[in-house]
Amino acid sequence: MKEVLFVNLAWLPKATVQAALAPVALNLVNKLNMEDTPEHTYATSILTIAVLSILITAPLGSIGITWGGTRLLHKSEVAIR
């Protein structure tokens, strides 16, 4: 059970989807020349929220991995093959 908790902590900072998809909405709005529309504001908000989620979860995940690695995982006495 401790290993499952550690894996959950380790996967917390994974922000690949946010990093890959966050600029897509803003790029589309800019490509369609919709700079002064509510859609541009929405797309900017999406990008901002995605960046903030990355900035918040990355340090928390790092702390969780550091803390969880020492407290939740232990080397086994016998090598498992």
N, C-alpha and C positions, 0 to 999 in steps of 0.2 A: 504494500500500500504506500510505503514511503517513496518508492520509485515512481509511482503514478503521480504523486504530489510534486515530486521534483520535475518530472516531464512537463506538468502543467505550468510550473514556474518558468521553466526554460523556454516554453513556447510563447509566453506572454509578450516578449518584445518583438516578435516577428511581424514586421510591418511591410512586407513585400507588396501586398495588394494595395495598401494605401499609397505607397510610394509610386507604384506603377500606374494606378488609375486616377489619382488625385488631379493631375494636370490635364486629363483628357477633356473634362467638361469645359475648362477655361480655354483650352486650345480650340475646341469646336466653336465656342461662342466668338472667339477672336477671328477665327477663319470665316465665319458668317457675318462679320462686321456688325456685331450686336453689342458694341461697347457701352452704349447708354441705355441699356434695357435692364429690367429686373433679372433676366437670365444671367447677365454678366455679374450682377451682385451675388446671385445664388452660386454661380461657378466659383467666384472668388471665395465665398464662404466655405464651400466644399474643400477647396485647396487649403485654406487656413486651418480648418478643423482637422484635416488629414495630417498636416504638418505638426500641429499641436499634439495629436494623438501619438505620433511617432516620438516626439520629444518627451512626452510624459511616460510612455510605456517602456522606452529603451532603458532609462536608468533604473526604473522599478524592476525590470526583468534582470538587469545585471546584478542588482542587489539580491534579488531572489535566487539567482543561480549561485552567487557567492555564498550566501547564507545557507541555502538548501543543500549545496554540494557537501559542505562540511557536516551538516547536522542530519541529513536524510540518507546520504549514501555512505556505505561502509564497504571496505574491501572484504571479500570472503576469505576465510582461512584456507579453503581448498580451491584449487583452480577448477573452474567449470569448463568442460570441453564440449 
